[in-house]
Amino acid sequence: MIFVPKRPFLKLPAWVWPLVPITLGIVIWLMGPPDLLPEPPLGAAAFQAPVLVTKTGKTFRFVPFGSEQNVRPLWFIKVSVGDLGGAVRWQFGWVDRQLILGLYKRERGWLYMLGSAPVEGSFKDGKVTVPHLTESELKIVRALLIEELNGRYPDEHLGSQLEQALAGGVEQVSYMCMQNAIIIILWLSLVLAMAAVWTMFLPQAAPVDHTGDTTQS
């Protein structure tokens, strides 16, 4: 058996391939764990255009932004987002009946709450007499808001998404991050490195002798 580290493997010397997983491991160590999951863009998307409501009797109607002059009283409808906390865990082995080969799992949750704020100057004599809508009034607005947002953004169904978020919050779990992508590449490169090491010890093929006797006619 002859050790030949320079033997070519996939167009590179075989000795190069074991360095690849080692280098990737150092890169992952220097990067450290990924950041917490960012807040979903639901709130910003649903309220990208200001949502204004006015009260008519016992119900409410929405007022297009830019057409609110002389409309009284008037409130902004907004959503508050509370962070329920999150975590980043490095997992290896059997987890929840799945084989996890050293990947990072990111988890985080948010609580969504509907609120209101008065528009200055939209109350009688310019004085804010009812600064915020009551809980019962917000329930009425909430049902109308879902329909309004679905009408504004029919493709995204932002109203339905917001209703789910208001009802039970939002929880997200993700394995998507740059560190996990490099870890997967590391495992693949480790397989190639093992194959390259194996080729270093393969017996070298005997040279073909082309100097044999030729048949003379």
N, C-alpha and C positions, 0 to 999 in steps of 0.2 A: 504494500500500500504506500503510495507516494502522496505527500501533502503538497498541493499546488495552489496556493492562495491567489495566484494571478490568473488562474484559469477563468476564461470569460463566462459570465452568466448574465443573460439578458443584456448583452452588449456592454457590460461593465465587468471589471475584475471582481471575482467572487468576494474578495476581502472587503469590498466597499459596502456590500449589503448589510452586514451586521452593524455597521455604524449608523444606518438610517434609523432603526428603532431607538438606539441610544440617544441620538440627536433629538428625535421627537419627544422622548421622555424628558430631556432637559428643557425643551421648549415649554412643555406642559407645566413642569415644575416652576419655571420662571413666570408663566402666565398666572398661576394661582387659580383658585376657583372662580367661576363666573359670577356676575352680579345677580342680584335678585331680579325677578321678573318685573318688567315695567308695568305701570298702570295701563289697563286697556284704554283705547281711545274712544270708548263708547260715549262718555260724557261730553267730550269736546266735539265729537261728530254729531251727536243729537242736538247740541245747542250751538252749532257753528253759526247759525243765524239766531239772534235774540228771540226768545219766545215771550210774547206779551199777552196778558189776558185782562179783560175788564169784566166787571160783574153787572149782570142784567137780571134784576129780580133775584131769584134763587139759583140761577145758573150762571155760567161763564161763557164767554166767547173769546176767540183769539183775534188779536189785532195785528195785521201785517206790520212788520218793522218799517218805519218811515211814514206810516199812515196813522200815527198815534196822536197827532195834534188834536187838541180839544176833546180827547177821549178821557173821561174821568169816571171812577178811579181806575188806576192802571198799575199792574204789578209785573215785574220780571219773574218768570219761573226758572228755577235753577235746580241743579242737583249737587249735593255734597257727597264726597267720596271719603269714606273712612278706611284706613289701612288696617286690616286684621292681622298683619304680620306674615312673614314668609320664611323660607329656609332654603339652603342649598346643601344637598347631601351627596357625598361621593359613595357610590354603591358598588360592591363587588360580591359576586356569588349569587345564590338563589334568593330572590326577593319577590314576594307575592307570586310564587310559582313561575317566576321568569328568571332566566340566567342573565345577569347584568355584569358585563365585563369591564368594570371600572369606569362607569359613566357617571356624570353629574346629573342629579335630579333636582329641578327647581320647582318650588311650590309657593303660592302666595294667594291671599284672598282679600277682597274688598267689599265694603258695605255701602250701598247707595241709598240716599235719603233725599226726598223731594222737598224743596223749600221755595220761598218767595221773598221778594224784596220790592218795596214800593218805588215807583218812578217819581222822582221829585217833581213837584209842581202839577201833579195830576190829580190832586185832591182839592176839595173845596177851599177856596181862599188860600191855596198853596200850602195848607197845613196837613200833615200826614196824621189822619185820625185813626186809621187802622193800619199799623205798620206791616203786619204780616197776616197772611191767611191762616185761618184756624185749621186744626187737624181735619175736621169734617169738610171744610171747604177744599182742602188739598186733596181729599179723597175724590171729590167731584172733578176737580181739575185733572187728577191723575188719569181717570178713565177717559176724559176728553183728550188728554195729551197723547196717549198711546195712539189713538186714531189719527190725531193731527200729524204726528211724526211719521206714521206709516204712509200718510198721504203725501207728505213732503219728500220722503225718501223711500219710494215703493220698492226699489231694487234691494236696498240694504235692510229693510224692515226694522229700522232703528227703534220704532215704537215698541214692537214686540220684544226686541232685545232689552230695551230699558225696563219694560214691565217685568221680565225675568230677573233683571238685576235688582230692581226695587223689592221684589218678592222674596228673594233668597240670597242676594249678594252674588258675587262672582268669585269662583275658585278656579285657578289654573294650575296645571301640572305640565311641565315641559322638559324634554331632554335636548331641545335645540339650543346649541351654543357652539362657539368656535372650539372650545376645549374638547367637547365630545367628538367633533369632526376629526380633530387631530388624533384623539385616542383610537378611533376606528381605523384611521390610516396607520397608526402605530401597530395595531394588531395585524393588519394586512402585510405591513412591511416585515413584521416578525416572522410570518410564514415564509416570505421570500428569503429572509436572512437565513432561516434554517435550511431551506433548499440550497442556498448558495454555499453554506458550510458543508453540506453533504457532497456537493459537486467537487469541493476541494480534495476529497479523499477518494474520488473515483479512480480506478486504475486507468492509466493513460493508454490509449489505443496504440497498438503496435503500428509502426509505419509500414505502408504498402510498398513492397519491393517491385519495382518496374524494370529490373535489370535481368529478368529471366531470359532463357534462350528463345529465340524467334525461329519459327518454322521457315525453312528455306525451300523455295519451290524448285 
